[in-house]
Amino acid sequence: MGELIIAGGFILTSNPKRPLVKEGYVVIEDDVITNVAAEPRDLPSGADRLDARGCVITPGFINTHTHAAMTLLRNYANDVSLKDWLERYIWPVEACLKKEHVFVGAKLACIEGALCGVTTMHSMYIHEEAEIQAAIEAKVRMIASPGIFSWIRDSAIRESRQLVNQYHDSANGRIRISLAPHAPYTVDPETFYQIRDLSDQFRGKTKTPVFWHIHLAETKDEMDKVKDAAKRWKKQGIEVPSRALQSDGPIEYLDALGILVPEGEEKSDVMGAHVVHPTARELELIQKRDIRVSHNPVSNLKLASGIAPTIEYIRRGITVGLGTDGPTLTPMDLLRTAELAALLAKGVNLDPTLLPAGDAFAMLTRWGAKAVFWDGDIGMVKEGMKADLVVIDFKKPHLVPMFDPLAHLIYSARGTDVRDVIVDGEIIVRNRSFLPFSVEDTMEEVNRVISELITSIEDEKT
């Protein structure tokens, strides 16, 4: 690291108090932004310099929900329901994944994300230490979430505890851990209680929060799935309280279990992924408990899960960030996701004024940071914030002329327009070249390991 000046671009700060600086400068010292100005004084001599004339400078984009190493299964299964996608295709392959597979897949995700301006990923997957190592090598931020299911409860909780102890706030603070019960229908009450106990053990003992990351209300029939699972759990001697099973939706169900909020607290430490089908009572719960939401419009459309009520969330002051979900379903291009989020909100509600470009940009940046409990450090171009920045080349036919840089960013730009990316004050993408390690070698390694994996699975079938 050291000193770096980004000079001459339009700065979209995502700071509501100062949203735009025309043809300004961003000064970085080590890993922190020290000056954002149109004409800064006392520029450090000898600093590295990025010429951003004709470009737009933004905060790094925050992918609030993904499964990074699922790059390995890109388009492996398509045009099927979520249930079939998981049970017939994805879970059987994932059962055969080893740490070396996950490491390579996560490296590819880090490359793809960074080239699209993603500086922070919140990833729920298996063999999470491998994803962490990939993120450290790629020099990006990651919140790693070892997926917890009832059938691997003991090992998954043990892994989560170990990863928090070893990696939370590591790599200059770029790595964090969240606790990840997969979903209400794959995690029984006893497991939920153990996860709550674990999170309570860490509360107040870590520098930054160890929060929850869970799929919630992803499909319309999710509560039916919970009730079906409860019948299986009962045969295993695990009782579900009747008042919980009387809930109309999975969020109300978790609230009835008493695990949405830490003991003694008023606000939740839960970020729900998808949250497409909340009931009216659950909307009140989300607002009251301050549950954060990750909106994943592309994967929700591809799996026909539905369209989340983002306008209602925003109207109620509920924090909403953007996620791509697993790259087996969608690209890691969050700009594409932001545009679709805005267009869906307008089209579904028959109102072109809803979810304007500014709100979509906030979901990419400062709201995304808040959704993953990282606001205050990332999500804005502001003095004192961490130096996570994206330089986007607007010298492109589809971006000329420029009347409104914010509207251009959301409605016209694409991830491939990202030119430079800085994380923690260090340039990791320069002139569209990913610098931490070889892109070509990583792609070759991905093709090799997935070919070996699929071949071994097919051999087992025969």
N, C-alpha and C positions, 0 to 999 in steps of 0.2 A: 504494500500500500504506500501511501505518501500523500502528495498533493495533486489534485486534478481539477481542471477548469473545463466546464462544458460551456461553450460560448456561442451566442448568436441565434439560438432557436427560440421559438414560441414555447413558453413554459406553462403547461397545464398542471397546476400544483395540486389539485384536489383539496386545497385548503379553502374552506368556504369564506374565510375572511380576506383572501387574496387569491382568487381563482386563476388569474391569467397574468403572466408577465410577458410583454411583447419583446421579442428579440433580446432576451436577457441572458444572464450568466448564472450558473450554479457552481459554487466553489465547494470542493470536498477536501477535507483534511482527515487523513487516515480513513475511518469508516463512517464519518459523520458529515452531514451537510452543514457548512458554516456560514454560507451567504447565498441568498437568492435575490438578485437585483437586476434592474435594467442596465445600470451603469455602476457596478461595484467599485469601490475604492480599495486601494492597497491590495491589489491582486498579488498572490504569492509569486515571487520570481522563481524561475526554474521548474514550475509545476508542469506536469503533463497536460496537454491541451487537446480537447476534442472540438473540432469545428462543427457546429450544429446549425449553420445557416441553411435555410430551406427545410429545416427539420422541426419536429415537435418533441419536446422533452416532457416525460410524464413520470409519475412514480412507477415502480415495478408492479406488475400485475400479480394478483394473489388468487391462486386456484384453491378454493376453500374445500373442495371435495374431489378426490381422485383415487385411483388405485394404480399407482405409477407403473409397476412392472407388468401390468396387463397390456403394455405395448407388445408383449410376446404373442398375444392372442388377437391382434388387430384384425377385426372382421372375421374372426374364426367362426362365429355363429351370428346369423342375421335373420331378420324377418320372422322372429319367434317371440313368444310372450316372455316376460321376466322369469316366470317359474321355469319354463322350458329352457330358457337361456342359461339359468343358473344350474338347474338340476341335471339336464341332459348333456350340456356342453362344457360349461365353465368349471364347475366343481370337480368333475372327474379328471380334467386335465390338471387343475391346481393341486389335486391330491398327489400328483407325481412331481410337482415342482420342487427343486432343491435350491439351496442358498445361492449357488452359482448361477442358476437360471434367473432368479429374482434380481441379483446384482446387475447382470447384463441388461435385463429389461428395464430396470430403474435408471441405469445410465442413459439408455436411449430416451426415456421419458424426460430426463433432465435436459438433454440436448434439445429435444423437440420443444419443450416448454420454454427454455431460454431463448431459442431462436424466434419464438413468438412473444417475447417480452415477459414471460412468467418468471418471477424471481423467488416466489414462495409457493410451495406445494403442501397441501394437507392430504396425506396419503394413508389410506387404510388397506393393509394387505397382510400377507404372511411372510415369514422370514424377514421381519422388519429391520433387523440389524444390517442385512444386506442392502436394503433401500437406504438406510442411513449412511452406510459407507459410500454408496453411489453419490448421494447428495454432497457428502463431504468432498469427494473427488471433483465433483462438478462445481463446487463452491457456490451452491444455491442454498436457500433456506428450505427446510423441510420440517413439518410436524408429522412425525411417524406414529401410526396407530396400529398396533398389532391387533388384528381382528379376533374378537372373543366370541366363541360359540359354546353352547351348552356342552357339546360332546367333546370339546377340548378345554373345558373350563380350567382345570388345574394347571395345565402347561401354559395356556394363554395368559392367565393371571400372573403366573410365575415369570413369564417372558416380559410382561408389561412392567412388573416391579423392577426387574433387572435393568430394563432399558431406561426407565426413569432414573434409577440410581447411577447408571453409567453415562447416559448421553444427554439428559435434559439440561438445556442451557450450555451445551458444549459447542465446539468449533466457533469460538468467539460469539456464542449466543445464537448461531444460525440453526442449530438443531434443538427441537423440542419434541416432547412425547405427549400424546393424548391417549386416553383410555377409550377403547372402541368396542363396546358391545355391538355386534353386527346389526341386529334388528329385534323388535319385540317378539317376533315369531321364531327366532332362532336362539333366543336367550331366555332361559327359565327364571322365575323369580329368585330362586336361591343364588343363581349366578349373578343376577343384578345386585342382590344385597352384598355379595362379596366384592363386586366392583365398587359399589358405594363405600364399603369399608376401606378398600384400598385407596380410593381418592381422598377419603377423610384422613388417612395416614399421612398423605403428602401435603395436605392443606396447611399453609403457613410455614412449611419447611423447605419449599423450593422458591427460588428467586422469582420465577414466573409461574402462572397457573398451570396445573395438570388437569385439563378439562375433559369432557366427554364428547365423543364423536360417534354418532349412531344414525343409521338409516331410519327415517320416520315418515309414516303416512305416504309412502312412495306410491302405493297402488290403492285403488278404491276398495279392494277386498282385504286390506291388511288385517283388520280386526277379525275377519273370518279365519285368516291364517293363524292368528293368535289363539282363537278358540279351538281350532283343530290341534294345534300344538299342545294346548292345555290337556287334551285328552291323552296324548302320548305321555306327557309329564306325569299325569296322575298314575298311570301304570308303572311309572318309575318311582312312585312314592313322593312325588313333588306336587304339593297342593297349590293351586292358584286361588287367592281369596275371591269369594263369589262377587263381592262388590266391584272388584277389578274387572271380572269377566262381564259384568253388566254394563261396562263402558261402551259408548258408541264409537269410539275410535282409539287408536293405539297410544296417542299422547295422553288422553284421559286415563287410559289403562295404566300407563307408567306413573301418572300422578297418584292414582289410587294405590299403587304399590308403595308410594312414598319415597321414590328414588330420583325424582326430577330435581330436587333441591337439596344441597348439603344440610345436614342437621344444624339447626341454629341460624341458618341463613334465610333471607327472603328471596334472593335471586338465584336462578339456576346457573349451573356451570356446564350446560348442555348445548352443543351445536347439532341440530338435526339436518341431515342431508335429504334433499328432495322436498319433503313436506308439501306434497302435491294436493292431498285431500284432507285437510283439517276440517273437522265439524265446526259448527258455530261456537260450541262450548270450548273447543280446542283453540280456536282463534283467541278467545278470552284468556285461556291458560297460557298460550305462547306469549301474549302481551304481558300478562300479570307476572309470569315467572321469568320473563326476559330471556326466553330461549332464542338462540341465534339460528338463522336459517341459511343453508347453502342451496341456491337455486341452480338446477342443472337442466336447462330447457332442451338441449340437443339430445341427451340420452333419454329424457322423458318422452320426447316425441318419437325417437327411434323404437323404443319399447312400448309405445302407445300407453304410457302410464298416465298421461294427462298433462294439464297445464296448471302450474301452481298459481295461487291467487296473489301474485306479487304486489299488485296495486293495493290490496287490502293490508298486506304486511306493511308497506310503506306508509299508508294512511294511519296505521296504528303505531307507527314509530318502531316497528320490529326491525331488527338488524338483518339485512339480507346481503349476502355475498354471492359470488358466482363460482360454479364448479363445472368441470368437464365430465366428471365421472370417469370410469375406466376407459383408457384409450383403445381398448378392444371395440368400444362402441363409437367413440367420437375422437376427433383430433384434439390436441392440447391447445388449440388456437382460441384463447379467451376473448380476443376481439370479435371473432365470429359469434361466440356465445353471448357477448354483450349486445351485439346488434340484434340477435334473435330474441333475446329477452325483451328488448324494447319493442320490437315489431309484434311479438305475440301479445304483449300487454295492450297495445293499441288495437290490434285486430280483434282480439277476443272481446274487448270492451266497446268496440265500435267508436273509439275516441282517440284521434291522433295526438291529442295533447298529453296523454298519459305516458308515464315513464319516459320523460324527455332524455336527451343525450346526457345531460348532467347527472341524472340519477343512474343511468347505465354506467357512466364513468365512475361514480361513487361506488357502485357495486364491484367494479374491477379493482378499486384501490382502497379508499379509507373505510368504506363499509365492509369490504372483504377483510381488512385488517381487524376490525372490531369483531367480525363473525368468528375469527379464530383467536380471539383474545390477545391480539398482538398490536392493538392500537396504542399510540403513544411513541412507538418506535418506527413503524413502517406505514405506508399507505398515503403519504403526502410528501411533496417537495417543500420542505420547510426547515429553517434553521434548527439544529439540534436533533433532527430525525436521522435515522440510519440512511446511509447513502445507497439506496436501491433505486436505480433510475433506468429509464428506457429512452432511447433516441430513435425516433421514427422518421424515416425519409419520406418527405412529402413532395419530392421532386419526381413525381410519377404521373403518367397521363390520367389515371383515375382519381388523382388528388389535386388536379389543377382545373380552374382557379380555386383559391381558398378564400371563401367568405367567412367561414366559421370553423376554426381548427377543432373545436370540440365536436361539432356535428360531423366533420370530416373523419375524425378518429373513430366514431361509433358507427357511422353509416357507410363509409367508403373505404377506410383502411382495412388491411388484413395483417395477420401475423407476419407474413412474408415481407411487409414493409418495415419491420423492425431492423434497424441498422446496427445499433450498439446497445449493450446491456451492462449495467454496473450493479454489482451486489456487494454490500459491505465495503464500498469504496474501491473495489477492484473490478477492472474491466474483464468480463468473461466472454462477451461477444463483441467483436470489433469488425466493422465492415462486413457483417453477416458471417464472419468466421468464428466458430465456437473454439475457444482457446484452451480450456483446461485439459482436454485429451482428444484423441483422434476420433472424428465422426465416422470416417470410413472403416476403421478397425472395429468400432463398436457395432456398426451395421453388419459387418461380416460375422462378428461373433454372435449377434442375435440370430442371424439366419442359420448359423451352424447349430446352436444349442436348441433352437426350436425344431429344426429338422430331426435332430437326434431324439428329442422328446416325443414328437408326434410318431416317429417310426417305432419307438419302443412301446408306445401305447397301442398302436395298431398291431404290433406283434403279439402283445398280450391278449388282444381280442381274438386272434386266430389260434 
